């Protein structure tokens, strides 16, 4: 039969293991957040470049059309 001390030891051991697991999960989440932030920054930069390029093409087409008219 298990004693109260054994049960308390098992619970304390379990709590310690859970704390280590929780810390590992937190580290992984921080790493994922950093990756997502980098991907977001790249996406914003690419979108900005695409919009700038589209505006430049439209301006060029307008110049060509107005010179031809």
C-alpha positions as CSV (number, residue, x, y, z in Angstrom):
1,X,0.0,0.0,0.0
2,X,1.3,3.4,-0.9
3,X,1.9,5.9,1.8
4,X,1.0,9.6,1.8
5,X,4.7,10.5,1.5
6,X,5.1,8.3,-1.6
7,X,2.0,9.9,-3.2
8,X,3.3,13.4,-2.4
9,X,6.7,12.5,-3.9
10,X,5.0,11.2,-7.1
11,X,2.9,14.4,-7.3
12,X,6.0,16.6,-6.7
13,X,7.9,14.6,-9.3
14,X,5.0,15.0,-11.8
15,X,4.8,18.8,-11.1
16,X,8.6,19.1,-11.7
17,X,8.4,17.2,-15.0
18,X,5.4,19.3,-16.1
19,X,7.3,22.5,-15.3
20,X,10.2,21.3,-17.6
21,X,7.8,20.5,-20.4
22,X,6.1,23.8,-20.0
23,X,9.4,25.7,-20.2
24,X,10.3,23.7,-23.4
25,X,7.0,24.6,-24.9
26,X,7.5,28.2,-24.1
27,X,10.9,28.2,-25.9
28,X,9.3,26.6,-29.0
29,X,6.5,29.1,-29.1
30,X,9.0,32.0,-28.9
31,X,11.0,30.5,-31.7
32,X,7.8,30.1,-33.8
33,X,6.8,33.7,-33.1
34,X,10.2,34.9,-34.2
35,X,9.9,32.9,-37.5
36,X,6.4,34.2,-38.1
37,X,7.5,37.8,-37.5
38,X,10.3,37.4,-40.1
39,X,7.9,35.9,-42.6
40,X,5.5,38.7,-42.0
41,X,8.2,41.3,-42.6
42,X,9.2,39.6,-45.8
43,X,5.6,39.5,-47.0
44,X,5.1,43.2,-46.3
45,X,8.3,44.0,-48.1
46,X,7.3,41.9,-51.1
47,X,3.8,43.4,-51.2
48,X,5.2,46.9,-51.0
49,X,7.6,46.1,-53.9
50,X,4.7,44.7,-56.0
51,X,2.6,47.8,-55.4
52,X,5.5,50.1,-56.3
53,X,6.2,48.1,-59.4
54,X,2.6,48.2,-60.5
55,X,2.4,52.0,-59.9
56,X,5.6,52.5,-62.0
57,X,4.1,50.4,-64.8
58,X,0.9,52.3,-64.8
59,X,2.7,55.6,-64.8
60,X,4.8,54.4,-67.7
61,X,1.8,53.3,-69.7
62,X,0.1,56.6,-69.0
63,X,3.1,58.5,-70.4
64,X,3.2,56.3,-73.5
65,X,-0.5,56.8,-74.1
66,X,-0.4,60.6,-73.6
67,X,2.7,61.0,-75.9
68,X,1.0,58.9,-78.6
69,X,-2.2,60.9,-78.5
